[in-house]
Each structure stands twice: as structure tokens, then as C-alpha cells.
Amino acid sequence: RWKKMDVGGNGGGLAINNKQRAMLPNKSRGEFIRNQRKDSEGMSESPDLEFDYADTDKWTAELSELYSYTEGPEFTINRKCFEEDFRSHVPEKKWTELDAAQHRAHAMQLLDGLEVIRREKRLNVARAILYMAQGTFAECSCEAEVQHWVRYNIFLLLEVGTFSALVELLNMEIDNSAACSSAVRKPAISLADSTDLRVLLNIMYLIVETVQQEDSADRPEWRAIRDTFQAELGSPLYNNEPISVMLFGMVTKFSTGHAPHFPMKKVLLLLWKSILFTLGGFEQLQNIKVGKREELRLPPLPEDSIRVIRSMRAASPPASASDLIEQQQKRARREHKSLTKQDNLDAFNEKDPYKADDARDEEDDHDDNDNALETEPFPIERDDVMPPPIPHPPSERVSFPKGLPWAPKVREKDIENFLESSRSKFIGYTLGNDTNTVVGLPRPIHESIRTLKQHKYVSIAEIQILKEEEFQKTPLSGGEEDVEMSAIELLYQGILPSLPQYMYMVLLLQSPSIHLTTPGYSILLAAAPTSKAKTDSINILADVLPEEMPTTVLQSMKLGVDVNRHKEIIVKAISAVLLLLLKHFKLNHIYQFEYMAQHLVFANCIPLILKFFNQNIMSYITAKNSISVLDFPHCVVHELPELTAESLEAGDNNQFCWRNLFSCINLLRILNKLTKWKHSRTMMLVVFKSAPILKRALKVKQAMMQLYVLKLLKVQTKYLGRQWRKSNMKTMSAIYQKVRHRLNDDWAYGNDLDARPWDFQAEECALRANIERFNSRRYDKAQSNPDFLPVDNCLQSVLGQRVELPEDFQMNYDLWLEREVFSKPISWEELLQ
């Protein structure tokens, strides 16, 4: 008798009888069934992605992404400019043969050359300095040697003061109105229009990226140079503002259309690395958080989140819609077959006794019981006829950590709500914010409150909000706030006046269903892989398009790869900038974070990110838009092979694209930051139908990405309805296993009292009012209330104050005395009375 088993979601079936199945070895039967199912689906399940999330990619990868493939010929131009100048001073030796004193002398001589008036001469000197920063590669025989000289030359250039000179030149180029007006009039912008800017930005990026990479073999003087440079880069030493503020200004000027020739990819990369170097990455953020909690005398963190996430394993993607339809058909057939009377022997033969052996494997491939492979027609008789499962030897069993990865957390508000509802239910009265009085409540409620208080978590943000409320309530007796002038505080003060504009200009996505009139949205729109070309959009490809467009198919393919790679790098840089700023602002002060986050929300950042993920995300992550033989430093050390269409199509051999997976995780983290504990923004996820978009992103088998997708699904589960939860039980199970639990959080049901729809607008307005009061109190000293200013009532101190008088008054002082004092009668009796 044949048994037909439906497999996959394509309606196909596999015919296999009991005799054939019994001939398979014990371990192979489950593998045979799974392989047949995968073959019937036409594809095998994607493997886990071995991705290590970090602040940046490998150093060589970050260096290579600075250059577009179109800039390849400029490596030779830079070398010629350096050699012409070097031969005129040291005709008989190579750069690598000089000693440290000669290196320093030549570097100083090149630095003096940046002061010349002629633009052509100045550009040649800048190219020579760039060649030094690139490691004087013509004298190197391998990539490791190039990397050594890159590091040596960078610290040499930094020691002689090159970076300050480059900042001054960059300011000159930004204010160059002639170049801006010329670029605006041009119908098409190309590489040639941004040559001076690209050379300067290349040197500055190489300096920042190289110096921030710590090496145990660095000399002590290099470490001192690194610390000094880090402090200077975050201080307002350059044009009275941090370097990051100047770069934000370049983004704004480009996005408004006043400077379309700015090389935006290089600007954004330098902005990202400057923020990363001055503020610190994710490891430093964790250390800052631990230190702040100790300073505020808060309990230590329950776990190291970075370590927990790195130890997680990816889950299998949930079933697709076709799988769900097929599951219903299988259930109907199963119910029909169960009506047929069979004896126990037949039931035993039809039951697959090896399914229990592979239970854990099968669990990954199916959506709980609903999508399990149906091989038994008699579920009622199964327990009566089946023998106990055969145990595996210990060596074959996979060890899983016991318990959940995250310790549960409880907010003070959750304890208050629980007590209020318990008092109302059992006693009939409430006590407001009192969380200690439990008189009259049953003993199980006492145990519940004790458990809640054991897992109570007080965040740094809650303490900051309470302190701000005290400052607002007692502006006179509260005293002056002691604000530490850290790098993040200086950056916030620098970008505060124009922060809303910066957020508008930096956003990289745009939903096709939302029409926005802000000119900044058309700038980085093309960076999104799902974006469509628009006639009025600003060209972000100014620093990748050559002067002469390609004429052959091979050149067109190469340019196509270069353009796609260019867009991916822009997405990577912007996502990293936004995430770093959000996390650092949140630690520095919660209202700084809320100010930036609210303007991102007002700029429609939530639908823009959802639009980004509304694509084939697996194709985006596995895209191969790179040509490894053209990457720096490989292209300047080795002989370039002849490129063919086949080699361009094949790409590299990597399992995934690091920068694209990095960008996706960053965007998901930004979305989590914007929506966490904000019911109005959570409802935006529901309104924009984000659940199916996010569920498709679960197909990427990478634990960290899946965690942030599951977090976004968790906050909106209660609003998606019972049918959605019933059809997505595997997703619900993954949320339970991987996302932190909040005790008393009924995320899987629809009983949230705080999510009333008429409170959404009020929530954002109240938050905005708090932010404005904070910014006005701390930063707007000119608009402070005059009634709250101190008044000097001492006669001696008032008369003793030195008053600056204008020059014309001092010249006519005698006339003023005669007119205002001597010629006017004074009634001393009335004055004394």
C-alpha cells in the first residue's frame, strides 16, 4: 500500500511505501524525508550566516570602500605627483630607504606646499600627500607591506600637523562659490568636478580610519598622538565647531542643491568614522553605560547584551503562505483518513517511528504542529500502538543552553499598574503610586509583587527624566546643573540649531506612497535599492560617474557594479551614523535622544525603513557588487588580470555581503529605537502593514538580525488579531525564546490599556513639550525668564561696577555734565523724603 505525503508548499507529493522506508538505515530515514522535501521545494534551506557584527568591517575592506572603481587611474596620477616632487629633493633614494628625520623633513616640505596660491600646484602637492597616505605602494611588493607604510606615513603626517591644514583647505573648497555655481549650471556632474574635494577627503578619511585602529605593536608616541587627535577631533577647534558639524553642513548644502558636485559617499564615510572615533563604538557604549549606572548607584546590568547576542543561534524561517494553504489541505485529508477503520498493525506500519529521533531537526523546518510532516493517518491511536522513542547516544545530541537568554525586566510603572488592578479587584480602593502597602491582598499577590520587585529594572533614562522634572519644578532652588563637556555634549550643542534639517537631509529612503516636498529627500533616495529614478532627484553618483560614459558591454557592466556598490556604501554609512548618534544621545541625556528620534519620525523615517525592507532582502544581503581585483590595496600591488563579463557576473566567493547585512541590522536597530515604549509609533508599524515585510526578513538566518525583527513583531502582535497569531505560531514561539520578557506584559494578547487610539497625538505633543523645555532650560540662555535672574541689591557693588562707555560719550562728557547735571535744579528735600 502506497502512502502519499505532501511536502513543501508547492502541492507536489512524494510517493514512498513502507517497505522502501524500512530499507533505510535508522539515521538516514529522517534525512531522506528532509532531503526529498527540500528537493520537492526546488531549493535547500539557506545555511546560517557566519557574520560577526562589529563597529566596522576589516581595515582593508574599509579602506577599499573609500574608492570607487572609476577612480582607479588616479592612483597612478598620485604616484607621479609624489615622485616628481621627491626626485627634486632626494634624487638617488627611495622613500622606504630614508630614515625618520628625512621622512619628517620631506613631510614638512610637502605641508608648506599646501600654502601656495596656485590651485594646480596645490592640488599636485595634495596628491603627493595622498600617495604617502596610501602607503607609497610603488615601492612595496605585497599588501602587508603597503599596510605597514600606510600606518607609518599616516602617523608621520599627523605628527607634522597635516590634518589642520587639510581642514582649512576643505573649508575653502566648501565656500568656493565659483565651483558651486559652475556645478549647478552643468547638466551632468562627473568625477572631474569634485577632484579637489575628493583628494582632501581621501587623505582625511585615511588618517581618521587608520589612527582609530588600535594595534598592540604601536609605539608609545603613536598612542599619545592618537589620544591627542581623538580629543581634538571631538572639540570645537576647527572653525569653532567639531569636524562632524562641518560635515553635516556639507550634507545639507549638497541636499539643498547648492553644491551638487560634493562627493557625498566620501563625506558620509568621513562623518561616520569621525563620530565613531570621537564618541566610541558599541563596546565603548556598553562601558559608558556600566559606568553611568555605577555613578547613579543603580544595580549592575543583568547581563552583557553584546555577549548574549553573539552566543545566539539563528532560527529557521517561518512557513510561507503556500505552506499554510498546503497545511490546511493536509489537515482535511487527515480528517478524512481517520474515519477509515484500520487495525493496530496497520497503524504501527504507517507511523514513522523515526520522527521522534529527528524531532529537533524537524522543528526547525516546520511551523509547529500545523506545518509538521504528516505521515500518520491515525492520531487517536498513536499513543496506544507506538513504542517509546529510541534514545540517541549522548555524542549525537546537540547541547542547548538551559533557560532563556535574557533576564526578565519589570518597570516601576508595571508594578504600580499590577497593584492598582489587584487593589481594585480584591479591596475596592487605590493608593496611587504606593508600591509597598499590601494590606488586605491575598498571599499569591504578595508572592507576585515580591517576584516583580526582584526583577525591577531602573534605567538611566528614568533617573534623567526625574532630575529634569525637579529642575523644571524648582528653577531657583534647584541650583545649576553640572553638565560635563564631553565629546557627545559638544556635538549635540553644535548640531542643535540645525538638527531637524540634518535629519531631513540624511535620510536615505523614501516610500513611494508618501510624497514629500522637502528637497533633502531626493538626495539619498537613489541609495535605496528599491528606489525609482526621478527627473527632479539630485545625483548622488557625482563621485562615481566618469567623464566619458562607457562604450562597450564590459565597461557598462563594470560601471553598473560600481554604481550599485556606491549606493550600498552610502546606505551603510548613513545607517551607522544614525544608530551611533541615537545610542550616544540616549546615554548622554534621554531628551537629546528623544529630540533626534522625534524629528526622524516626523521625517517619515519609519515608512522609509519599511520600504527598504520591502524587497527581496536575501538577494540584497547576498549581492555581489564588488570586483576584488580592483579593490585597494590589491589593485596597486598586483598585476590586474583581464576582466571578462563572466568574472564580473560571478563576483566574489563570499556567502554574503558584509556591508549589506551590517546596514540591515543597523536599520532594524534604528526602527527599534524609534518605536520602543511609544504606542503611537508602534501603531505606525501596524498601519503601514510591517508584519509581512518583517516576517520575510526572518528568512535571513542570522541571529542578531532575527532578534531585532522579532522585537519589532512582538510590540505589534497584540494589534494583529487572533488569526494572525494562530497562523504564525512558529514566529510567536521564536519571540518567546529569543526576546527579553517583560513580566506582566501581555504582548501576545489585546489587553493593553495604554494603547488607546485617542492618546496617540497627545503622547507626541507631550513629549515634544518636554523636549522643548529641556532644550530651552539648558541651552537657550538668551530666552531665560528675567524674573528668575538674580538681582544685585548691594549699593556698593552696583556703584563699583565698571561700565564701558562709548567713545562719543567720553568726548562730549563735559557737555553731558552741563546739560544733565549742572543746568537742572535739584530739590534735595524732596529727594530725601
C-alpha positions, 0 to 999 in steps of 0.5 A: 500500500502506497502512502502519499505525503505532501511536502513543501508548499508547492502541492507536489507529493512524494510517493514512498511505501513502507517497505522502501522506508524500512530499507533505510538505515535508522539515521538516514530515514529522517534525512531522506524525508528532509532531503526529498522535501527540500528537493520537492521545494526546488531549493535547500534551506539557506545555511546560517550566516557566519557574520560577526557584527562589529563597529566596522568591517576589516581595515582593508575592506574599509579602506577599499570602500573609500574608492570607487572603481572609476577612480582607479587611474588616479592612483597612478596620477598620485604616484607621479605627483609624489615622485616628481616632487621627491626626485627634486629633493632626494634624487638617488633614494627611495622613500622606504630607504630614508630614515625618520628625520628625512621622512619628517623633513620631506613631510614638512616640505610637502605641508608648506606646499599646501600654502601656495596660491596656485590651485594646480600646484596645490592640488599636485602637492595634495596628491603627493600627500595622498600617495604617502597616505596610501602607503607609497605602494610603488615601492612595496611588493605585497599588501602587508607591506603597503599596510605597514607604510600606510600606518607609518606615513599616516602617523608621520603626517599627523605628527607634522600637523597635516590634518589642520591644514587639510581642514582649512583647505576643505573649508575653502573648497566648501565656500568656493562659490565659483565651483558651486555655481559652475556645478549647478549650471552643468547638466551632468556632474562627473568625477572631474568636478569634485577632484579637489574635494575628493583628494582632501577627503581621501587623505582625511578619511585615511588618517581618521580610519587608520589612527582609530585602529588600535594595534598592540605593536604601536609605539608609545608616541603613536598612542599619545598622538592618537589620544591627542587627535581623538580629543581634538577631533571631538572639540570645537577647534576647527572653525569653532565647531567639531569636524562632524558639524562641518560635515553635516553642513556639507550634507545639507548644502549638497541636499539643498542643491547648492553644491551638487558636485560634493562627493557625498559617499566620501563625506558620509564615510568621513562623518561616520568614522569621525563620530565613531572615533570621537564618541566610541563604538558599541563596546565603548557604549556598553562601558559608558553605560556600566559606568553611568549606572555605577555613578547613579548607584543603580544595580549592575546590568543583568547581563552583557547584551553584546555577549548574549547576542553573539552566543545566539543561534539563528532560527529557521524561517517561518512557513510561507503562505503556500505552506499554510494553504498546503497545511490546511489541505493536509489537515482535511485529508487527515480528517478524512483518513481517520474515519477509515477503520484500520487495525493496530498493525496497520497503524504501527506500519504507517507511523514513522517511528523515526520522527521522534529521533529527528524531532529537533531537526524537524522543528526547525523546518516546520511551523509547529504542529500545523506545518509538521510532516504528516505521515500518520493517518491515525492520531487517536491511536498513536499513543496506544500502538507506538513504542517509546522513542529510541534514545540517541547516544549522548555524542549525537545530541546537540547541547542547548543552553538551559533557560532563556537568554535574557533576564526578565525586566519589570518597570516601576510603572508595571508594578504600580499598574499590577497593584492598582488592578489587584487593589481594585479587584480584591479591596475596592480602593487605590493608593496611587503610586504606593508600591509597598502597602499590601494590606488586605491582598491575598498571599499569591499577590504578595508572592507576585509583587515580591517576584516583580520587585526582584526583577525591577529594572531602573534605567538611566533614562528614568533617573534623567527624566526625574532630575529634569522634572525637579529642575523644571519644578524648582528653577531657583532652588534647584541650583545649576546643573553640572553638565560635563563637556564631553565629546557627545555634549559638544556635538549635540550643542553644535548640531542643535540649531540645525538638527531637524534639517540634518535629519531631513537631509540624511535620510536615505529612503523614501516610500513611494506612497508618501510624497514629500516636498522637502528637497533633502529627500531626493538626495539619498533616495537613489541609495535605496535599492528599491528606489525609482529614478526621478527627473527632479532627484539630485545625483548622488553618483557625482563621485562615481560617474566618469567623464566619458560614459562607457562604450562597450558591454564590459565597461557598462557592466563594470560601471553598473557594479560600481554604481550599485556598490556606491549606493550600498556604501552610502546606505551603510554609512548613513545607517551607522551614523544614525544608530551611533548618534541615537545610542550616544544621545540616549546615554548622554541625556534621554531628551537629546535622544528623544529630540533626534528620534522625534524629528526622524519620525516626523521625517517619515523615517519609519515608512522609509525603513519599511520600504527598504525592507520591502524587497527581496532582502536575501538577494540584497544581503547576498549581492555581489557588487564588488570586483576584488581585483580592483579593490585597494590595496590589491589593485596597486600591488598586483598585476590586474588580470583581464576582466571578462563579463563572466568574472564580473557576473560571478563576483566574489566567493563570499556567502554574503555581503558584509556591508549589506547585512551590517546596514540591515541590522543597523536599520532594524536597530534604528526602527527599534529605537524609534518605536520602543515604549511609544504606542503611537509609533508602534501603531505606525508599524501596524498601519503601514502593514510591517508584519509581512515585510518583517516576517520575510526578513526572518528568512535571513538566518542570522541571529542578531538580525532575527532578534531585532525583527522579532522585537519589532513583531512582538510590540505589534502582535497584540494589534494583529488579531487572533488569526494572525497569531494562530497562523504564525505560531512558529514566529510567536514561539521564536519571540518567546525564546529569543526576546527579553520578557517583560513580566506582566506584559501581555504582548501576545494578547489585546489587553493593553490599556495604554494603547488607546487610539485617542492618546496617540497625538497627545503622547507626541505633543507631550513629549515634544513639550518636554523636549522643548523645555529641556532644550530651552532650560539648558541651552537657550540662555538668551530666552531665560525668564528675567524674573528668575535672574538674580538681582544685585541689591548691594549699593556698593557693588552696583556703584563699583561696577565698571561700565564701558562707555562709548567713545562719543560719550567720553568726548562730549562728557563735559557737555553731558555734565552741563546739560544733565547735571549742572543746568537742572535744579535739584530739590534735595528735600524732596529727594530725601523724603 
